[in-house]
Amino acid sequence: MKLPIVAYGDPVLKKVAVDIEKDYPELPALIENMFETMDNANGVGLAAPQIGLSIRLFVIDATPFADEDASLASFKKIFINPIITDESGKEWKFNEGCLSIPDIREDVSRKEQITISYFDENWIHHEDTFNGLAARVIQHEYDHIQGKLFTDRISPLKKAMLKGKLDAIVKGNVNPGYRMKFAKAKRK
């Protein structure tokens, strides 16, 4: 089922999400719906807060980046209750976008390598290290469960320059081509 994506301005996007238990209701269906929602919106990652659930869960399908990084050809993962335990390497900029902030992209600096502890959909614990684009996509989605958006990582000047576009998103004055839930309804 394609779920509406919560738009910039909704308070759920600024909350630190909570851990879930193994018996979280309808978890397999939720994960399936998140992948379907993400695919429908042409995204490479989707965090539970983006569909209105303040829980520590995100899904990633970075296969669209396989042309730039062959190791991502089958990079499709589920992260439950993740914790980034280390970030290392040089910071590098990359132009990021977000399904909750349609039509806005900005260069964001992030570390090139991370180590993350998480559970997969079968509740098997993993501690893995990721580099490059894989690390970046994970860091972006991890920010969502920490109550952060990529716009929180840009300069105040750049954010001020985007104010009109961000306000339009809050009011629902955008048409991203997928279902969204806006903080304030469009006024007629």
KEVO-626170 format. One record per residue (C-alpha): residue in three letters; x, y, z. Coordinates in Angstrom, 1 decimal. Each point is the difference from the previous one (the first is absolute). Layout:
BEGIN
<nupa residuo="Ala" u="X" v="Y" w="Z"/>
...
This chain:
BEGIN
<nupa residuo="Met" u="0.0" v="0.0" w="0.0"/>
<nupa residuo="Lys" u="1.3" v="3.4" w="-1.0"/>
<nupa residuo="Leu" u="0.0" v="2.2" w="3.1"/>
<nupa residuo="Pro" u="0.0" v="3.8" w="0.1"/>
<nupa residuo="Ile" u="3.4" v="1.6" w="0.7"/>
<nupa residuo="Val" u="0.0" v="2.5" w="2.8"/>
<nupa residuo="Ala" u="1.1" v="3.4" w="-1.3"/>
<nupa residuo="Tyr" u="2.5" v="2.5" w="1.5"/>
<nupa residuo="Gly" u="-1.6" v="1.9" w="2.8"/>
<nupa residuo="Asp" u="-1.6" v="-3.0" w="1.7"/>
<nupa residuo="Pro" u="1.2" v="-0.3" w="3.7"/>
<nupa residuo="Val" u="0.5" v="-3.8" w="-0.4"/>
<nupa residuo="Leu" u="3.1" v="0.8" w="-2.2"/>
<nupa residuo="Lys" u="1.6" v="1.8" w="2.9"/>
<nupa residuo="Lys" u="-0.5" v="-2.7" w="2.7"/>
<nupa residuo="Val" u="2.6" v="-2.5" w="1.1"/>
<nupa residuo="Ala" u="-1.6" v="-3.3" w="-0.9"/>
<nupa residuo="Val" u="-0.3" v="-2.9" w="2.5"/>
<nupa residuo="Asp" u="1.2" v="-3.6" w="-0.2"/>
<nupa residuo="Ile" u="-2.5" v="-2.7" w="-0.9"/>
<nupa residuo="Glu" u="-0.4" v="-3.6" w="1.3"/>
<nupa residuo="Lys" u="0.0" v="-3.2" w="-2.0"/>
<nupa residuo="Asp" u="-3.8" v="-0.3" w="0.3"/>
<nupa residuo="Tyr" u="-0.6" v="3.5" w="-1.5"/>
<nupa residuo="Pro" u="-3.5" v="-0.3" w="-1.6"/>
<nupa residuo="Glu" u="0.0" v="-0.8" w="-3.7"/>
<nupa residuo="Leu" u="3.7" v="0.6" w="-0.4"/>
<nupa residuo="Pro" u="0.4" v="-2.1" w="-3.2"/>
<nupa residuo="Ala" u="-2.9" v="1.8" w="-1.7"/>
<nupa residuo="Leu" u="1.4" v="3.4" w="1.2"/>
<nupa residuo="Ile" u="3.4" v="-0.7" w="-1.5"/>
<nupa residuo="Glu" u="-1.6" v="-1.2" w="-3.3"/>
<nupa residuo="Asn" u="-2.1" v="3.2" w="-0.1"/>
<nupa residuo="Met" u="3.0" v="2.2" w="0.7"/>
<nupa residuo="Phe" u="1.9" v="-1.6" w="-3.0"/>
<nupa residuo="Glu" u="-3.1" v="0.4" w="-2.2"/>
<nupa residuo="Thr" u="-0.4" v="3.7" w="1.1"/>
<nupa residuo="Met" u="3.7" v="0.7" w="-0.5"/>
<nupa residuo="Asp" u="0.1" v="-1.6" w="-3.5"/>
<nupa residuo="Asn" u="-3.2" v="1.8" w="-1.1"/>
<nupa residuo="Ala" u="1.7" v="3.3" w="0.9"/>
<nupa residuo="Asn" u="3.3" v="-0.9" w="-1.7"/>
<nupa residuo="Gly" u="1.9" v="0.1" w="3.3"/>
<nupa residuo="Val" u="3.0" v="-1.9" w="1.2"/>
<nupa residuo="Gly" u="-0.9" v="0.1" w="3.7"/>
<nupa residuo="Leu" u="-3.0" v="0.5" w="2.2"/>
<nupa residuo="Ala" u="-0.1" v="0.3" w="3.8"/>
<nupa residuo="Ala" u="-3.1" v="-0.8" w="2.1"/>
<nupa residuo="Pro" u="-0.4" v="3.7" w="1.2"/>
<nupa residuo="Gln" u="-0.5" v="0.9" w="-3.7"/>
<nupa residuo="Ile" u="-3.3" v="-2.1" w="0.1"/>
<nupa residuo="Gly" u="-1.0" v="1.5" w="3.4"/>
<nupa residuo="Leu" u="1.4" v="-2.7" w="2.3"/>
<nupa residuo="Ser" u="2.6" v="1.1" w="2.5"/>
<nupa residuo="Ile" u="1.8" v="-3.3" w="0.2"/>
<nupa residuo="Arg" u="3.6" v="-1.0" w="-0.7"/>
<nupa residuo="Leu" u="-0.5" v="-1.7" w="-3.4"/>
<nupa residuo="Phe" u="1.2" v="0.8" w="-3.5"/>
<nupa residuo="Val" u="0.3" v="-1.7" w="-3.3"/>
<nupa residuo="Ile" u="2.5" v="0.5" w="-2.8"/>
<nupa residuo="Asp" u="0.2" v="-1.0" w="-3.6"/>
<nupa residuo="Ala" u="3.2" v="1.6" w="-1.4"/>
<nupa residuo="Thr" u="0.0" v="-2.0" w="-3.2"/>
<nupa residuo="Pro" u="-0.7" v="3.1" w="-2.1"/>
<nupa residuo="Phe" u="3.6" v="1.1" w="1.0"/>
<nupa residuo="Ala" u="1.5" v="-3.2" w="-1.5"/>
<nupa residuo="Asp" u="1.3" v="2.0" w="-3.0"/>
<nupa residuo="Glu" u="2.1" v="2.1" w="2.3"/>
<nupa residuo="Asp" u="0.9" v="-2.8" w="2.4"/>
<nupa residuo="Ala" u="-0.2" v="-3.6" w="-1.2"/>
<nupa residuo="Ser" u="-0.1" v="-1.3" w="3.7"/>
<nupa residuo="Leu" u="-3.6" v="1.5" w="0.2"/>
<nupa residuo="Ala" u="-1.4" v="-2.2" w="-2.8"/>
<nupa residuo="Ser" u="-1.9" v="-2.1" w="2.6"/>
<nupa residuo="Phe" u="0.1" v="2.4" w="3.0"/>
<nupa residuo="Lys" u="-3.5" v="-0.4" w="1.4"/>
<nupa residuo="Lys" u="-0.2" v="0.0" w="3.8"/>
<nupa residuo="Ile" u="-2.2" v="0.4" w="3.1"/>
<nupa residuo="Phe" u="1.3" v="1.7" w="3.1"/>
<nupa residuo="Ile" u="-1.9" v="-0.5" w="3.3"/>
<nupa residuo="Asn" u="1.1" v="1.8" w="3.2"/>
<nupa residuo="Pro" u="3.3" v="1.1" w="-1.7"/>
<nupa residuo="Ile" u="2.8" v="1.8" w="1.9"/>
<nupa residuo="Ile" u="2.9" v="1.6" w="-1.9"/>
<nupa residuo="Thr" u="3.0" v="-0.9" w="2.2"/>
<nupa residuo="Asp" u="2.7" v="1.6" w="-2.1"/>
<nupa residuo="Glu" u="0.4" v="2.6" w="-2.7"/>
<nupa residuo="Ser" u="3.5" v="0.4" w="-1.6"/>
<nupa residuo="Gly" u="1.9" v="1.2" w="-3.0"/>
<nupa residuo="Lys" u="-0.1" v="3.3" w="-1.8"/>
<nupa residuo="Glu" u="-3.2" v="2.0" w="-0.3"/>
<nupa residuo="Trp" u="-1.2" v="0.2" w="-3.5"/>
<nupa residuo="Lys" u="-2.8" v="1.9" w="-1.6"/>
<nupa residuo="Phe" u="-2.8" v="-1.5" w="-2.1"/>
<nupa residuo="Asn" u="-3.2" v="1.4" w="-1.3"/>
<nupa residuo="Glu" u="-2.8" v="-1.4" w="2.1"/>
<nupa residuo="Gly" u="-3.8" v="0.1" w="-0.3"/>
<nupa residuo="Cys" u="-2.8" v="-1.4" w="2.1"/>
<nupa residuo="Leu" u="-3.4" v="-1.4" w="-0.7"/>
<nupa residuo="Ser" u="-1.4" v="2.2" w="2.9"/>
<nupa residuo="Ile" u="1.5" v="3.1" w="-1.6"/>
<nupa residuo="Pro" u="-0.8" v="-0.3" w="-3.7"/>
<nupa residuo="Asp" u="1.6" v="2.1" w="-2.7"/>
<nupa residuo="Ile" u="2.9" v="1.2" w="2.3"/>
<nupa residuo="Arg" u="3.5" v="-1.4" w="-0.2"/>
<nupa residuo="Glu" u="3.1" v="1.3" w="1.7"/>
<nupa residuo="Asp" u="3.6" v="-1.0" w="0.6"/>
<nupa residuo="Val" u="0.5" v="-1.7" w="3.4"/>
<nupa residuo="Ser" u="3.3" v="-1.0" w="1.6"/>
<nupa residuo="Arg" u="0.2" v="-3.4" w="1.7"/>
<nupa residuo="Lys" u="2.8" v="-2.3" w="1.1"/>
<nupa residuo="Glu" u="1.0" v="-2.6" w="-2.6"/>
<nupa residuo="Gln" u="-0.3" v="-3.1" w="2.2"/>
<nupa residuo="Ile" u="-2.3" v="-1.2" w="2.8"/>
<nupa residuo="Thr" u="-0.4" v="-3.0" w="2.2"/>
<nupa residuo="Ile" u="-3.6" v="-0.8" w="1.0"/>
<nupa residuo="Ser" u="-1.7" v="-2.5" w="2.3"/>
<nupa residuo="Tyr" u="-3.5" v="-1.1" w="-1.0"/>
<nupa residuo="Phe" u="-2.5" v="-2.8" w="-0.3"/>
<nupa residuo="Asp" u="-1.3" v="-1.2" w="-3.4"/>
<nupa residuo="Glu" u="-3.6" v="-1.1" w="-0.7"/>
<nupa residuo="Asn" u="0.7" v="-3.4" w="1.5"/>
<nupa residuo="Trp" u="1.3" v="1.6" w="3.2"/>
<nupa residuo="Ile" u="3.5" v="-1.1" w="-0.7"/>
<nupa residuo="His" u="2.5" v="2.4" w="1.5"/>
<nupa residuo="His" u="2.7" v="1.5" w="-2.3"/>
<nupa residuo="Glu" u="2.9" v="2.4" w="0.5"/>
<nupa residuo="Asp" u="1.3" v="1.1" w="-3.4"/>
<nupa residuo="Thr" u="2.2" v="2.6" w="-1.4"/>
<nupa residuo="Phe" u="-1.0" v="1.9" w="-3.2"/>
<nupa residuo="Asn" u="1.8" v="2.4" w="-2.2"/>
<nupa residuo="Gly" u="-0.8" v="2.6" w="-2.6"/>
<nupa residuo="Leu" u="-3.5" v="0.3" w="-1.4"/>
<nupa residuo="Ala" u="-1.3" v="-2.9" w="2.1"/>
<nupa residuo="Ala" u="1.3" v="1.8" w="3.2"/>
<nupa residuo="Arg" u="-1.6" v="3.3" w="-1.2"/>
<nupa residuo="Val" u="-3.4" v="-1.5" w="-0.7"/>
<nupa residuo="Ile" u="0.0" v="-1.7" w="3.4"/>
<nupa residuo="Gln" u="1.1" v="3.2" w="1.7"/>
<nupa residuo="His" u="-2.8" v="1.9" w="-1.7"/>
<nupa residuo="Glu" u="-2.7" v="-2.5" w="1.2"/>
<nupa residuo="Tyr" u="1.6" v="-0.3" w="3.4"/>
<nupa residuo="Asp" u="-0.3" v="3.8" w="0.4"/>
<nupa residuo="His" u="-3.8" v="-0.4" w="-0.5"/>
<nupa residuo="Ile" u="-0.3" v="-2.3" w="3.1"/>
<nupa residuo="Gln" u="2.1" v="2.5" w="1.9"/>
<nupa residuo="Gly" u="-2.4" v="2.8" w="-0.8"/>
<nupa residuo="Lys" u="2.3" v="1.7" w="-2.5"/>
<nupa residuo="Leu" u="-0.5" v="0.9" w="-3.7"/>
<nupa residuo="Phe" u="2.7" v="0.8" w="-2.6"/>
<nupa residuo="Thr" u="-1.1" v="3.6" w="0.2"/>
<nupa residuo="Asp" u="1.3" v="0.0" w="3.6"/>
<nupa residuo="Arg" u="3.5" v="-0.7" w="-1.4"/>
<nupa residuo="Ile" u="0.2" v="2.9" w="-2.4"/>
<nupa residuo="Ser" u="1.1" v="3.6" w="0.9"/>
<nupa residuo="Pro" u="-2.5" v="2.4" w="1.5"/>
<nupa residuo="Leu" u="0.4" v="2.2" w="-3.1"/>
<nupa residuo="Lys" u="-0.9" v="-2.8" w="-2.4"/>
<nupa residuo="Lys" u="-2.9" v="-1.0" w="2.2"/>
<nupa residuo="Ala" u="-1.2" v="3.7" w="0.0"/>
<nupa residuo="Met" u="0.2" v="0.0" w="-3.8"/>
<nupa residuo="Leu" u="-2.2" v="-3.1" w="-0.1"/>
<nupa residuo="Lys" u="-2.6" v="1.5" w="2.4"/>
<nupa residuo="Gly" u="-2.6" v="0.7" w="-2.7"/>
<nupa residuo="Lys" u="0.3" v="-3.5" w="-1.5"/>
<nupa residuo="Leu" u="-0.2" v="-1.6" w="3.5"/>
<nupa residuo="Asp" u="-3.0" v="2.1" w="0.9"/>
<nupa residuo="Ala" u="-1.7" v="-1.2" w="-3.2"/>
<nupa residuo="Ile" u="0.6" v="-3.6" w="1.0"/>
<nupa residuo="Val" u="-1.5" v="0.6" w="3.5"/>
<nupa residuo="Lys" u="-3.1" v="1.4" w="-1.7"/>
<nupa residuo="Gly" u="-0.3" v="-2.8" w="-2.5"/>
<nupa residuo="Asn" u="0.8" v="2.2" w="-3.0"/>
<nupa residuo="Val" u="2.1" v="-2.6" w="-1.7"/>
<nupa residuo="Asn" u="-0.8" v="-2.9" w="-2.3"/>
<nupa residuo="Pro" u="2.7" v="-2.7" w="0.4"/>
<nupa residuo="Gly" u="-1.9" v="-2.7" w="-1.9"/>
<nupa residuo="Tyr" u="-0.6" v="-2.2" w="3.0"/>
<nupa residuo="Arg" u="-2.4" v="0.2" w="3.0"/>
<nupa residuo="Met" u="1.0" v="2.3" w="2.8"/>
<nupa residuo="Lys" u="-1.4" v="1.1" w="3.3"/>
<nupa residuo="Phe" u="0.5" v="3.7" w="0.6"/>
<nupa residuo="Ala" u="0.3" v="1.9" w="3.3"/>
<nupa residuo="Lys" u="-2.4" v="2.7" w="-1.2"/>
<nupa residuo="Ala" u="-2.7" v="-0.7" w="-2.6"/>
<nupa residuo="Lys" u="-0.1" v="2.0" w="-3.3"/>
<nupa residuo="Arg" u="-2.1" v="3.0" w="0.3"/>
<nupa residuo="Lys" u="-2.5" v="0.6" w="-2.8"/>
